[in-house]
Amino acid sequence: MAVDPNMNDKRIYFEEYNLLPQFFKLFYTIQHSNSLRIPPEFVSEHGDTIPEQCLLAMPNFQKTEVAIAKRPGGWYFGEGWSEFVYNNHVSNGEWLTFTYTGDGLFYVKRFLFTSGCPPRSDLESLDAEITEIVTQPSFTIVLGGSPIKQHLNIPTEFWNANISMDGDKCKACLTVHHRTWDVLIAKKIIGYAIHGGWKTFIRDNDLGTGDRCTFNLVPSDGIHFHVSVER
C-alpha cells in the first residue's frame, strides 16, 4: 500500500487540533433554548480571545452566527443561539461539545441522549469536515540561524495563491495549542514577511534552529495561522 507523503503533517495537525480549547454542555430544553452559558473557567482562560460575534459550525457544514451576551451571571451564547438549536434539531438531553479554533469560530458536535453517538446525518458529513480541516492551505519552514529570529519570510507562491492584502502592512494571528500571538505582516521589496511580534512568538515557544514549523491558514475574517511544531 502506498504511503501518503503528507501523513506526518496530518498527524501533527490532528494532534494540534485535539489540544485546542474545548468544553461540553448537557442541553436542557427548558434552560437552554434561548441561550447557553459558557463555562466560567473557559471564559477566564480564553475570554480575551472571544469576540462579540461568533460562528458555530457543525460537521454537516451548518453554520450559525451567534452573539456573546455578557451578563452578571456569566457569558452566554445569546442572539442567534435559538436559531442554532432550531436549525440543528438539538433536543433535550443531548451532549454538545465545543472546540474553539480562534477568531470566534467554534466547531460543535452533538451526541444523542439515547445512544451516546452523533446523529447519522452528522456522521455522513464528518469525513468531509475532516478533509476540509486537513487540506487547509499551509506551508512549512525549517528554522535556520539568526536572520529567521528577526522575521519570517512567507513563501511567495503560497501568499499569491491564498492571501490578499491592502496596503503594505496588516495584522495577523499565530495560534499554538490554546494560545494566540498577534503579529504584523509587512511587504518587502520581494514578497511578505512576519515582523512585529515574531521575536516574542519565537521566545515564548522556545523555537530554535532545526525546528520544523507548519503554518495552517484557517478560515477567518483576518489572517490566522494554526502553527504546529516538530522538533
Secondary structure in CASP SS format (residue, H / E / C, confidence):
PFRMAT SS
TARGET T0000
AUTHOR 0000-0000-0000
METHOD secondary structure of the structure
MODEL  1
M C 1.00
A C 1.00
V C 1.00
D C 1.00
P C 1.00
N C 1.00
M H 1.00
N H 1.00
D H 1.00
K H 1.00
R H 1.00
I H 1.00
Y H 1.00
F H 1.00
E H 1.00
E H 1.00
Y H 1.00
N H 1.00
L C 1.00
L C 1.00
P C 1.00
Q E 1.00
F E 1.00
F E 1.00
K E 1.00
L E 1.00
F C 1.00
Y C 1.00
T H 1.00
I H 1.00
Q H 1.00
H H 1.00
S C 1.00
N C 1.00
S C 1.00
L E 1.00
R E 1.00
I C 1.00
P C 1.00
P H 1.00
E H 1.00
F H 1.00
V H 1.00
S H 1.00
E H 1.00
H H 1.00
G H 1.00
D H 1.00
T H 1.00
I C 1.00
P C 1.00
E C 1.00
Q E 1.00
C E 1.00
L E 1.00
L E 1.00
A E 1.00
M C 1.00
P C 1.00
N C 1.00
F C 1.00
Q C 1.00
K E 1.00
T E 1.00
E E 1.00
V E 1.00
A E 1.00
I E 1.00
A E 1.00
K E 1.00
R E 1.00
P C 1.00
G C 1.00
G E 1.00
W E 1.00
Y E 1.00
F E 1.00
G C 1.00
E C 1.00
G C 1.00
W H 1.00
S H 1.00
E H 1.00
F H 1.00
V H 1.00
Y H 1.00
N H 1.00
N C 1.00
H C 1.00
V C 1.00
S C 1.00
N C 1.00
G C 1.00
E C 1.00
W E 1.00
L E 1.00
T E 1.00
F E 1.00
T E 1.00
Y E 1.00
T E 1.00
G E 1.00
D C 1.00
G C 1.00
L E 1.00
F E 1.00
Y E 1.00
V E 1.00
K E 1.00
R E 1.00
F E 1.00
L C 1.00
F C 1.00
T C 1.00
S C 1.00
G C 1.00
C C 1.00
P C 1.00
P C 1.00
R H 1.00
S H 1.00
D H 1.00
L H 1.00
E C 1.00
S C 1.00
L H 1.00
D H 1.00
A H 1.00
E H 1.00
I H 1.00
T H 1.00
E H 1.00
I H 1.00
V H 1.00
T C 1.00
Q C 1.00
P C 1.00
S E 1.00
F E 1.00
T E 1.00
I E 1.00
V E 1.00
L C 1.00
G C 1.00
G C 1.00
S C 1.00
P H 1.00
I H 1.00
K H 1.00
Q H 1.00
H C 1.00
L E 1.00
N E 1.00
I E 1.00
P C 1.00
T H 1.00
E H 1.00
F H 1.00
W H 1.00
N H 1.00
A H 1.00
N H 1.00
I C 1.00
S C 1.00
M C 1.00
D C 1.00
G C 1.00
D C 1.00
K E 1.00
C E 1.00
K E 1.00
A E 1.00
C E 1.00
L E 1.00
T E 1.00
V E 1.00
H C 1.00
H C 1.00
R E 1.00
T E 1.00
W E 1.00
D E 1.00
V E 1.00
L E 1.00
I E 1.00
A E 1.00
K E 1.00
K C 1.00
I C 1.00
I C 1.00
G C 1.00
Y E 1.00
A E 1.00
I E 1.00
H C 1.00
G C 1.00
G C 1.00
W H 1.00
K H 1.00
T H 1.00
F H 1.00
I H 1.00
R H 1.00
D H 1.00
N C 1.00
D C 1.00
L C 1.00
G C 1.00
T C 1.00
G C 1.00
D C 1.00
R E 1.00
C E 1.00
T E 1.00
F E 1.00
N E 1.00
L E 1.00
V C 1.00
P C 1.00
S C 1.00
D C 1.00
G C 1.00
I E 1.00
H E 1.00
F E 1.00
H E 1.00
V E 1.00
S E 1.00
V E 1.00
E E 1.00
R C 1.00
END
